[in-house]
C-alpha cells in the first residue's frame, strides 16, 4: 500500500502512480488527493481513521475488495488531459 498523509497537496501524482500500478492507496482527506484517487483510493481524516484504514488492508476479505476496485482504475491519458485543458482555455478566449 501507499500511504499519503499530506495536509497540503498540489495534485496527487503519487496517488495516481500507485493506483496505476495496482497498489492500494490510503490518503489524507484532501480535495486534491480525492480528485487524483476518486473512488479507487480510501481517505482518512483522523489518526483513528488512519489506523482503521491501514489495519483494514491486512484483512484478506478487504484485500479482495481493494483488488477488485483497482482492476477498474484507468488513469486519464496525457492526450485526454491536454484536450480537456485546451477546450476549457478556448471557452475563455471565444
MIVO-940652 format. One record per atom (N, C-alpha, C, O): residue number from 0; residue in one letter; chain; atom name; z, y, x. Coordinates in pm, 1 decimal. Example, Ala and Ser with C-alpha at 12.3 -4.5 7.8 and 13.67 -1.06 7.14 Angstrom:
# residues 2
> 0,A,A,N,780.0,-569.0,1319.0
> 0,A,A,CA,780.0,-450.0,1230.0
> 0,A,A,C,780.0,-330.0,1320.0
> 0,A,A,O,846.5,-331.9,1423.6
> 1,S,A,N,708.0,-225.0,1285.0
> 1,S,A,CA,714.0,-106.0,1367.0
> 1,S,A,C,787.0,3.0,1290.0
> 1,S,A,O,803.9,113.8,1340.9
//
This chain:
# residues 94
> 0,X,A,N,0.0,-118.6,83.9
> 0,X,A,CA,0.0,0.0,0.0
> 0,X,A,C,0.0,124.2,87.9
> 0,X,A,O,45.3,121.4,202.3
> 1,X,A,N,-51.0,231.8,32.7
> 1,X,A,CA,-44.5,361.9,98.0
> 1,X,A,C,47.7,448.9,13.7
> 1,X,A,O,29.9,461.5,-107.4
> 2,X,A,N,146.9,508.8,79.9
> 2,X,A,CA,240.5,598.3,13.2
> 2,X,A,C,206.5,740.6,53.6
> 2,X,A,O,196.3,770.9,172.5
> 3,X,A,N,189.0,828.0,-44.5
> 3,X,A,CA,151.1,966.6,-18.4
> 3,X,A,C,256.3,1056.6,-84.0
> 3,X,A,O,239.8,1098.6,-198.6
> 4,X,A,N,365.6,1086.4,-10.1
> 4,X,A,CA,474.9,1164.9,-68.4
> 4,X,A,C,456.8,1316.1,-54.1
> 4,X,A,O,555.5,1389.4,-48.5
> 5,X,A,N,334.2,1363.0,-48.2
> 5,X,A,CA,306.8,1505.5,-28.4
> 5,X,A,C,361.3,1590.3,-142.3
> 5,X,A,O,351.1,1553.8,-259.5
> 6,X,A,N,419.2,1703.4,-106.0
> 6,X,A,CA,463.3,1800.7,-205.4
> 6,X,A,C,360.1,1912.0,-220.9
> 6,X,A,O,362.3,1986.3,-319.0
> 7,X,A,N,269.7,1923.1,-123.6
> 7,X,A,CA,164.0,2023.6,-126.9
> 7,X,A,C,39.8,1956.6,-70.4
> 7,X,A,O,42.2,1904.4,41.1
> 8,X,A,N,-67.9,1958.0,-146.5
> 8,X,A,CA,-186.1,1883.0,-106.1
> 8,X,A,C,-310.4,1961.4,-143.5
> 8,X,A,O,-317.5,2021.9,-250.5
> 9,X,A,N,-409.4,1959.5,-53.4
> 9,X,A,CA,-533.8,2028.1,-81.2
> 9,X,A,C,-624.4,1949.4,-172.9
> 9,X,A,O,-678.0,2004.9,-268.8
> 10,X,A,N,-643.0,1820.7,-145.8
> 10,X,A,CA,-727.8,1741.0,-233.8
> 10,X,A,C,-680.6,1597.1,-246.2
> 10,X,A,O,-674.4,1546.0,-358.0
> 11,X,A,N,-647.9,1530.9,-139.8
> 11,X,A,CA,-601.3,1393.2,-150.0
> 11,X,A,C,-697.1,1290.5,-94.5
> 11,X,A,O,-711.0,1181.7,-150.5
> 12,X,A,N,-764.4,1323.8,16.2
> 12,X,A,CA,-856.7,1226.6,76.3
> 12,X,A,C,-789.9,1094.5,113.3
> 12,X,A,O,-853.2,990.1,97.6
> 13,X,A,N,-664.4,1093.0,161.9
> 13,X,A,CA,-601.9,962.3,190.3
> 13,X,A,C,-594.2,873.6,65.3
> 13,X,A,O,-606.0,751.5,75.4
> 14,X,A,N,-574.8,933.4,-49.8
> 14,X,A,CA,-569.2,857.1,-174.7
> 14,X,A,C,-706.1,795.2,-202.8
> 14,X,A,O,-715.6,676.4,-233.3
> 15,X,A,N,-811.0,874.9,-192.6
> 15,X,A,CA,-946.4,825.2,-218.3
> 15,X,A,C,-984.8,716.2,-119.5
> 15,X,A,O,-1041.0,613.9,-158.5
> 16,X,A,N,-955.0,737.2,8.0
> 16,X,A,CA,-989.0,638.2,110.1
> 16,X,A,C,-916.5,506.7,85.1
> 16,X,A,O,-976.8,399.8,94.0
> 17,X,A,N,-787.9,513.8,53.9
> 17,X,A,CA,-711.9,391.2,28.7
> 17,X,A,C,-768.2,316.7,-91.8
> 17,X,A,O,-789.9,195.7,-85.4
> 18,X,A,N,-791.8,388.0,-201.4
> 18,X,A,CA,-844.0,323.7,-321.3
> 18,X,A,C,-982.7,264.6,-296.9
> 18,X,A,O,-1014.2,156.9,-347.6
> 19,X,A,N,-1065.1,334.1,-220.0
> 19,X,A,CA,-1199.6,283.9,-189.4
> 19,X,A,C,-1194.7,153.6,-111.0
> 19,X,A,O,-1288.5,74.1,-115.8
> 20,X,A,N,-1084.4,131.8,-38.5
> 20,X,A,CA,-1067.8,7.4,38.0
> 20,X,A,C,-984.2,-96.2,-37.6
> 20,X,A,O,-946.1,-198.9,18.6
> 21,X,A,N,-955.9,-68.6,-165.3
> 21,X,A,CA,-882.8,-164.5,-246.7
> 21,X,A,C,-734.1,-169.5,-219.0
> 21,X,A,O,-668.3,-269.0,-249.4
> 22,X,A,N,-680.5,-63.2,-161.8
> 22,X,A,CA,-538.5,-58.1,-127.5
> 22,X,A,C,-461.0,16.1,-235.2
> 22,X,A,O,-499.9,126.4,-273.5
> 23,X,A,N,-351.8,-42.2,-285.1
> 23,X,A,CA,-270.6,27.2,-385.0
> 23,X,A,C,-214.8,158.1,-330.0
> 23,X,A,O,-183.6,168.6,-211.4
> 24,X,A,N,-202.5,258.0,-417.9
> 24,X,A,CA,-152.3,389.1,-379.0
> 24,X,A,C,-37.2,429.2,-469.8
> 24,X,A,O,-46.2,419.4,-592.2
> 25,X,A,N,71.9,474.7,-407.4
> 25,X,A,CA,179.4,542.4,-479.1
> 25,X,A,C,182.4,682.9,-420.5
> 25,X,A,O,199.3,700.0,-299.8
> 26,X,A,N,165.9,782.9,-505.9
> 26,X,A,CA,155.6,921.3,-460.4
> 26,X,A,C,251.9,1010.3,-537.6
> 26,X,A,O,299.2,975.2,-645.7
> 27,X,A,N,279.7,1126.7,-479.0
> 27,X,A,CA,358.3,1227.4,-549.5
> 27,X,A,C,283.9,1269.9,-674.4
> 27,X,A,O,161.0,1267.4,-679.5
> 28,X,A,N,360.0,1308.7,-774.5
> 28,X,A,CA,300.1,1354.0,-899.5
> 28,X,A,C,257.1,1500.1,-883.0
> 28,X,A,O,322.0,1592.1,-932.9
> 29,X,A,N,146.0,1518.2,-811.7
> 29,X,A,CA,91.9,1649.8,-779.3
> 29,X,A,C,-49.8,1655.8,-836.6
> 29,X,A,O,-122.7,1557.0,-827.4
> 30,X,A,N,-91.3,1768.3,-895.6
> 30,X,A,CA,-223.4,1775.7,-959.1
> 30,X,A,C,-339.5,1732.3,-868.7
> 30,X,A,O,-430.2,1662.8,-914.6
> 31,X,A,N,-337.9,1771.7,-742.6
> 31,X,A,CA,-449.1,1734.3,-653.5
> 31,X,A,C,-452.6,1584.1,-630.3
> 31,X,A,O,-560.2,1524.9,-622.1
> 32,X,A,N,-335.8,1522.3,-619.8
> 32,X,A,CA,-331.3,1377.6,-598.0
> 32,X,A,C,-369.4,1302.9,-725.4
> 32,X,A,O,-433.2,1197.8,-718.8
> 33,X,A,N,-331.2,1355.8,-840.4
> 33,X,A,CA,-372.4,1295.3,-967.7
> 33,X,A,C,-524.1,1305.6,-985.5
> 33,X,A,O,-587.5,1213.0,-1036.3
> 34,X,A,N,-581.5,1417.5,-943.9
> 34,X,A,CA,-727.0,1432.8,-952.7
> 34,X,A,C,-796.2,1330.7,-863.1
> 34,X,A,O,-896.7,1271.3,-902.2
> 35,X,A,N,-743.3,1310.5,-744.5
> 35,X,A,CA,-803.8,1217.0,-649.5
> 35,X,A,C,-785.9,1071.7,-692.6
> 35,X,A,O,-878.1,991.2,-678.8
> 36,X,A,N,-668.7,1037.8,-744.2
> 36,X,A,CA,-639.0,897.8,-775.5
> 36,X,A,C,-661.8,857.1,-919.1
> 36,X,A,O,-675.7,738.6,-949.2
> 37,X,A,N,-665.7,955.8,-1008.9
> 37,X,A,CA,-687.5,924.0,-1150.2
> 37,X,A,C,-592.5,817.3,-1200.7
> 37,X,A,O,-473.2,819.9,-1170.6
> 38,X,A,N,-645.0,724.5,-1276.7
> 38,X,A,CA,-563.5,617.0,-1332.8
> 38,X,A,C,-550.1,498.1,-1238.6
> 38,X,A,O,-486.3,398.5,-1272.7
> 39,X,A,N,-609.9,508.0,-1120.7
> 39,X,A,CA,-608.1,395.4,-1027.6
> 39,X,A,C,-487.7,396.8,-934.6
> 39,X,A,O,-450.5,292.7,-880.7
> 40,X,A,N,-426.9,512.1,-915.2
> 40,X,A,CA,-305.6,522.3,-834.3
> 40,X,A,C,-186.2,530.8,-928.8
> 40,X,A,O,-202.2,551.4,-1049.1
> 41,X,A,N,-66.2,514.5,-872.5
> 41,X,A,CA,54.6,536.2,-950.1
> 41,X,A,C,127.3,655.9,-889.9
> 41,X,A,O,110.1,687.3,-772.1
> 42,X,A,N,208.4,722.3,-971.5
> 42,X,A,CA,267.2,850.1,-930.6
> 42,X,A,C,418.1,849.7,-948.7
> 42,X,A,O,471.3,794.6,-1045.2
> 43,X,A,N,485.0,912.0,-854.0
> 43,X,A,CA,631.1,918.6,-856.2
> 43,X,A,C,674.5,1063.8,-843.7
> 43,X,A,O,616.8,1140.8,-766.9
> 44,X,A,N,777.3,1100.5,-920.8
> 44,X,A,CA,824.4,1238.8,-919.2
> 44,X,A,C,972.3,1253.0,-884.0
> 44,X,A,O,1029.0,1361.7,-894.7
> 45,X,A,N,1034.2,1143.3,-842.3
> 45,X,A,CA,1174.9,1147.7,-803.2
> 45,X,A,C,1203.5,1032.1,-708.4
> 45,X,A,O,1127.8,935.1,-705.8
> 46,X,A,N,1310.9,1040.2,-630.4
> 46,X,A,CA,1344.6,928.7,-540.4
> 46,X,A,C,1361.8,795.7,-615.3
> 46,X,A,O,1319.9,690.8,-566.3
> 47,X,A,N,1423.0,800.6,-733.1
> 47,X,A,CA,1439.8,677.3,-810.7
> 47,X,A,C,1305.3,619.2,-852.7
> 47,X,A,O,1285.4,497.7,-849.8
> 48,X,A,N,1214.2,705.9,-891.3
> 48,X,A,CA,1080.6,659.7,-932.4
> 48,X,A,C,1004.2,603.2,-812.3
> 48,X,A,O,933.1,503.5,-825.2
> 49,X,A,N,1018.8,667.3,-694.7
> 49,X,A,CA,956.2,614.0,-573.2
> 49,X,A,C,1007.5,473.3,-546.5
> 49,X,A,O,929.2,382.0,-520.5
> 50,X,A,N,1138.3,456.3,-552.8
> 50,X,A,CA,1198.5,325.0,-528.8
> 50,X,A,C,1143.8,222.5,-627.1
> 50,X,A,O,1107.5,111.5,-588.1
> 51,X,A,N,1138.0,259.4,-752.6
> 51,X,A,CA,1088.0,170.1,-856.5
> 51,X,A,C,942.0,131.8,-832.2
> 51,X,A,O,906.0,14.6,-843.7
> 52,X,A,N,858.6,228.9,-799.1
> 52,X,A,CA,715.9,201.9,-779.1
> 52,X,A,C,691.8,112.3,-657.8
> 52,X,A,O,610.9,19.7,-663.4
> 53,X,A,N,762.2,140.3,-548.8
> 53,X,A,CA,743.5,59.5,-427.4
> 53,X,A,C,797.1,-81.8,-449.6
> 53,X,A,O,733.9,-179.1,-408.5
> 54,X,A,N,912.0,-93.5,-513.7
> 54,X,A,CA,968.1,-225.1,-544.3
> 54,X,A,C,874.6,-302.6,-635.7
> 54,X,A,O,857.9,-423.5,-619.4
> 55,X,A,N,813.9,-234.6,-730.9
> 55,X,A,CA,721.0,-297.8,-824.0
> 55,X,A,C,601.7,-359.7,-751.2
> 55,X,A,O,548.6,-462.0,-794.5
> 56,X,A,N,560.1,-298.3,-641.9
> 56,X,A,CA,446.6,-351.8,-565.5
> 56,X,A,C,476.8,-488.0,-503.4
> 56,X,A,O,384.8,-560.5,-465.3
> 57,X,A,N,604.0,-523.0,-493.2
> 57,X,A,CA,642.7,-651.8,-436.3
> 57,X,A,C,639.3,-764.2,-539.3
> 57,X,A,O,646.9,-881.3,-502.2
> 58,X,A,N,628.3,-731.6,-666.0
> 58,X,A,CA,625.8,-829.4,-774.4
> 58,X,A,C,485.1,-887.1,-788.3
> 58,X,A,O,390.0,-811.3,-807.4
> 59,X,A,N,469.3,-1020.9,-779.0
> 59,X,A,CA,335.4,-1081.1,-789.2
> 59,X,A,C,261.2,-1045.8,-917.5
> 59,X,A,O,139.6,-1026.6,-914.4
> 60,X,A,N,330.7,-1036.7,-1029.0
> 60,X,A,CA,263.5,-1001.0,-1154.7
> 60,X,A,C,210.7,-858.3,-1148.3
> 60,X,A,O,99.9,-830.7,-1194.5
> 61,X,A,N,288.6,-768.7,-1091.6
> 61,X,A,CA,244.8,-630.0,-1076.9
> 61,X,A,C,128.0,-620.4,-979.7
> 61,X,A,O,37.6,-539.1,-999.1
> 62,X,A,N,129.4,-701.9,-876.4
> 62,X,A,CA,19.5,-701.7,-780.2
> 62,X,A,C,-111.5,-740.7,-847.8
> 62,X,A,O,-216.6,-685.1,-816.1
> 63,X,A,N,-105.9,-835.2,-940.0
> 63,X,A,CA,-226.9,-876.9,-1011.9
> 63,X,A,C,-280.6,-762.3,-1097.4
> 63,X,A,O,-401.7,-741.6,-1104.4
> 64,X,A,N,-191.9,-688.6,-1161.7
> 64,X,A,CA,-233.6,-573.5,-1242.8
> 64,X,A,C,-299.5,-468.1,-1154.7
> 64,X,A,O,-403.2,-412.3,-1190.5
> 65,X,A,N,-238.6,-441.2,-1038.8
> 65,X,A,CA,-293.1,-340.8,-946.0
> 65,X,A,C,-429.5,-385.2,-894.8
> 65,X,A,O,-522.7,-305.0,-891.2
> 66,X,A,N,-442.8,-511.6,-855.2
> 66,X,A,CA,-572.4,-560.9,-806.6
> 66,X,A,C,-680.1,-546.3,-914.0
> 66,X,A,O,-793.1,-507.7,-884.0
> 67,X,A,N,-645.5,-576.9,-1037.4
> 67,X,A,CA,-741.1,-564.1,-1147.3
> 67,X,A,C,-781.7,-418.5,-1167.1
> 67,X,A,O,-899.5,-389.3,-1187.8
> 68,X,A,N,-685.5,-327.3,-1161.0
> 68,X,A,CA,-713.0,-184.7,-1177.3
> 68,X,A,C,-802.0,-134.3,-1063.2
> 68,X,A,O,-891.4,-52.9,-1085.9
> 69,X,A,N,-778.0,-182.0,-941.6
> 69,X,A,CA,-855.7,-135.8,-826.7
> 69,X,A,C,-998.3,-188.8,-827.7
> 69,X,A,O,-1086.6,-126.4,-768.9
> 70,X,A,N,-1023.3,-300.9,-892.2
> 70,X,A,CA,-1159.6,-353.7,-899.9
> 70,X,A,C,-1252.6,-257.5,-972.5
> 70,X,A,O,-1373.0,-255.1,-947.0
> 71,X,A,N,-1196.5,-178.7,-1062.6
> 71,X,A,CA,-1278.1,-86.0,-1142.0
> 71,X,A,C,-1292.6,50.8,-1075.9
> 71,X,A,O,-1358.8,138.8,-1130.9
> 72,X,A,N,-1231.9,70.0,-959.2
> 72,X,A,CA,-1236.8,200.9,-893.7
> 72,X,A,C,-1371.1,220.9,-825.7
> 72,X,A,O,-1417.6,135.8,-749.9
> 73,X,A,N,-1431.9,333.7,-853.9
> 73,X,A,CA,-1554.6,371.6,-784.5
> 73,X,A,C,-1548.8,520.7,-756.1
> 73,X,A,O,-1560.3,602.2,-847.6
> 74,X,A,N,-1531.1,556.6,-629.5
> 74,X,A,CA,-1522.9,699.6,-597.9
> 74,X,A,C,-1655.8,768.3,-620.8
> 74,X,A,O,-1762.1,706.9,-611.6
> 75,X,A,N,-1647.8,896.1,-650.8
> 75,X,A,CA,-1770.4,975.4,-665.9
> 75,X,A,C,-1842.1,982.3,-531.2
> 75,X,A,O,-1778.6,991.5,-426.2
> 76,X,A,N,-1973.4,977.9,-535.8
> 76,X,A,CA,-2051.1,988.8,-411.8
> 76,X,A,C,-2061.2,1135.0,-371.3
> 76,X,A,O,-2041.7,1225.2,-452.7
> 77,X,A,N,-2092.3,1156.8,-242.9
> 77,X,A,CA,-2112.2,1294.4,-196.6
> 77,X,A,C,-2230.4,1357.4,-268.4
> 77,X,A,O,-2228.7,1477.1,-297.1
> 78,X,A,N,-2334.4,1277.5,-298.2
> 78,X,A,CA,-2450.5,1330.3,-370.7
> 78,X,A,C,-2410.4,1379.3,-509.2
> 78,X,A,O,-2450.0,1487.9,-551.6
> 79,X,A,N,-2331.4,1298.3,-579.5
> 79,X,A,CA,-2285.7,1338.7,-712.9
> 79,X,A,C,-2198.0,1462.5,-704.9
> 79,X,A,O,-2213.7,1555.3,-784.1
> 80,X,A,N,-2106.1,1464.2,-610.0
> 80,X,A,CA,-2016.5,1579.1,-594.7
> 80,X,A,C,-2093.7,1706.7,-565.4
> 80,X,A,O,-2064.6,1811.8,-622.7
> 81,X,A,N,-2193.4,1698.0,-475.3
> 81,X,A,CA,-2269.8,1818.3,-440.5
> 81,X,A,C,-2356.3,1863.5,-558.3
> 81,X,A,O,-2374.8,1983.5,-578.7
> 82,X,A,N,-2409.4,1768.9,-635.6
> 82,X,A,CA,-2489.8,1804.4,-752.3
> 82,X,A,C,-2404.5,1876.6,-856.9
> 82,X,A,O,-2447.8,1976.6,-914.2
> 83,X,A,N,-2283.5,1826.0,-881.7
> 83,X,A,CA,-2193.3,1889.6,-978.4
> 83,X,A,C,-2155.7,2029.8,-930.9
> 83,X,A,O,-2155.8,2124.1,-1010.0
> 84,X,A,N,-2123.6,2043.9,-802.2
> 84,X,A,CA,-2089.1,2174.5,-747.4
> 84,X,A,C,-2207.2,2271.4,-760.7
> 84,X,A,O,-2189.4,2386.5,-800.5
> 85,X,A,N,-2325.9,2224.6,-727.5
> 85,X,A,CA,-2445.2,2308.3,-736.4
> 85,X,A,C,-2467.3,2355.4,-880.4
> 85,X,A,O,-2498.1,2472.3,-903.5
> 86,X,A,N,-2451.5,2265.1,-976.5
> 86,X,A,CA,-2468.5,2302.4,-1116.9
> 86,X,A,C,-2365.5,2406.6,-1159.7
> 86,X,A,O,-2398.7,2500.5,-1232.1
> 87,X,A,N,-2241.7,2390.7,-1115.9
> 87,X,A,CA,-2135.9,2487.0,-1150.4
> 87,X,A,C,-2166.0,2623.9,-1090.0
> 87,X,A,O,-2148.8,2726.6,-1155.7
> 88,X,A,N,-2211.0,2624.8,-964.3
> 88,X,A,CA,-2243.3,2751.0,-898.1
> 88,X,A,C,-2361.8,2819.5,-965.6
> 88,X,A,O,-2363.7,2942.1,-977.0
> 89,X,A,N,-2460.0,2742.4,-1010.2
> 89,X,A,CA,-2576.2,2803.5,-1080.4
> 89,X,A,C,-2533.1,2872.7,-1207.7
> 89,X,A,O,-2589.5,2976.2,-1243.2
> 90,X,A,N,-2434.5,2818.3,-1277.8
> 90,X,A,CA,-2390.3,2882.2,-1401.1
> 90,X,A,C,-2323.7,3017.4,-1373.0
> 90,X,A,O,-2319.4,3104.6,-1459.9
> 91,X,A,N,-2272.5,3033.5,-1252.3
> 91,X,A,CA,-2209.0,3161.0,-1216.4
> 91,X,A,C,-2310.8,3270.1,-1185.7
> 91,X,A,O,-2283.1,3388.0,-1207.9
> 92,X,A,N,-2427.8,3232.8,-1135.3
> 92,X,A,CA,-2528.1,3332.9,-1098.0
> 92,X,A,C,-2637.2,3351.5,-1202.3
> 92,X,A,O,-2709.8,3450.8,-1197.3
> 93,X,A,N,-2650.3,3261.2,-1294.1
> 93,X,A,CA,-2753.7,3273.4,-1400.5
> 93,X,A,C,-2707.9,3364.0,-1510.9
> 93,X,A,O,-2781.1,3385.5,-1607.5
//
